[in-house]
Amino acid sequence: MQINLSKPNTRSWFFAGIVALVLGVLVLIDNGSLSANSGLEAACRVEVTADNLNVRTSPEPAAATTIVLHRGDLRGAETTVQNGYRQLAGGAGWALDDFLRPLPGSKCAAQ
């Protein structure tokens, strides 16, 4: 009985090394941004803590009210806070920041 031992296929090892290198570089570049919940964690999401919260056209008490939010409503928001009002996401208006609680994992630090 004769056993045939062939040389290792160096092309396969080279290909595996390139794949490992590319994956390693992607992990370093990604820095966690492709994780499953990163879309929710990176954004600012808030919950309304007041029974009724006016959303205004600008960050001023005399500005016109566009909508009224209610306790427990969830909204996207920006990190921008002016005169005690937080800007809501998508240009939806401004609401008093004292009555908006950032959801766990949200990035809502005021600028």
Residue pairs with C-beta under 8 A, 6 or more apart in sequence:
32 38
33 42
37 105
40 105
40 106
41 105
41 106
41 107
42 107
43 76
43 89
43 106
43 107
44 76
44 77
44 78
44 79
44 89
44 102
44 106
44 107
44 108
45 74
45 75
45 76
45 77
45 102
45 103
45 106
45 108
46 74
46 75
46 76
46 77
46 86
46 100
46 101
46 102
46 103
46 106
46 108
47 72
47 73
47 74
47 100
47 101
47 103
48 69
48 70
48 71
48 72
48 73
48 74
48 75
48 95
48 99
48 100
49 71
49 99
49 100
49 101
50 69
50 71
50 96
50 99
51 70
51 71
52 68
52 69
52 70
53 68
53 69
53 70
53 73
53 95
53 96
53 99
53 100
54 65
54 68
54 95
54 96
55 65
55 66
55 67
55 68
55 69
55 88
55 92
55 93
55 94
55 95
56 63
56 64
56 65
56 66
56 85
56 93
56 94
56 95
57 63
57 64
57 66
57 93
57 94
58 94
59 82
59 83
59 84
59 85
59 87
59 94
60 83
60 85
63 94
66 92
66 93
67 92
67 93
69 75
69 95
74 103
75 88
75 89
75 92
75 95
75 100
76 88
76 89
76 90
77 86
77 87
77 88
77 89
77 100
77 108
78 86
78 87
78 88
78 89
79 107
79 108
79 109
79 110
79 111
80 86
80 87
80 110
80 111
81 87
81 97
81 110
81 111
82 94
84 96
84 97
84 98
85 94
85 95
85 96
85 97
86 94
86 95
86 96
86 97
86 100
86 108
86 110
87 93
87 94
88 94
88 95
97 110
102 108
